[in-house]
Amino acid sequence: MADGAGGAPAGVRVDLTGRVALVTGASRGIGRAIAVKLAASGASVAGVARSLEGLQATLEAIRAAGGIAEGYAANVAVAADVQRVVDEVEAKFQRIDVLVNNAGVTRDGLMLRMEDHAWQEVIDTNLKGTFLFSRAVGVAMMRARYGRIINISSVAGLVGNPGQANYAASKAGVIGFSKTVARELASRGITVNVVAPGFVTTDMTDALPDKIKTEVKERIPVRRFGTPEDIAELVCYLASPSAGYLTGQVIAVDGGLTA
């Protein structure tokens, strides 16, 4: 099996040569893995994060492997920022074929103690950001009569998680939003699907105490956390022309946790 960007196994063989993919939250973790995987499959990648500095490692990994990548700084919850980025990406690449709405934040706390700003920031970033980018990119996809929108939710949006009422609500909202938009855009050759990761090895899960990690793994049938690459493999397939008859679906990548 051939190596992909960064020397990682190529995994699913998808040809995205000539396609342009915009990935939000591309600076680290799942977003970085998705951006690198899409580039390894031939796509030109527009990575979005709050700062260009945070994107450098992603851009360097893609370019070092021979891929094409540009970085864009934006707050995904601000409509003017979103439209500016989409306009700049279209001006640079003349098209946007794939949108991956991955940007997200957590501000955990029990619901009865949760402050308004902790609720609003999570909803604005995770849900409103998905809406704003989907709306802006959807215009270009409608013109082209082709597009792939992949929204990153979470198993928390399917089953809830104590201490994450804001996060679970935002991710459940992403699911309802995606199912509706899938119906609205299907006739124009645009698919909209949701990937719902379970426990994945990222900065957030690395911070968990070892005891909690062990307890969580015991609840997962495959007895391990997922990797960002596990998520990227599925996203890459959903981004491909081969996935044209798959839309409005929610796919949990969780090692069987919600099976």
Secondary structure, DSSP 8 states (H G I E B T S, - for coil): --B-GGG-B--S----TT-EEEEESTTSHHHHHHHHHHHHTT-EEEEEES-HHHHHHHHHHHHHTT--EEEEE--TT-HHHHHHHHHHHHHHHS---EEEE-------B-GGG--HHHHHHHIIIIIIHHHHHHHHHHHHHHHHT-EEEEEE--THHHH--TTBHHHHHHHHHHHHHHHHHHHHHGGGTEEEEEEEE-SB-SHHHHTS-HHHHHHHHHHSTTSS-B-HHHHHHHHHHHTSGGGTT--S-EEEESTTTT-
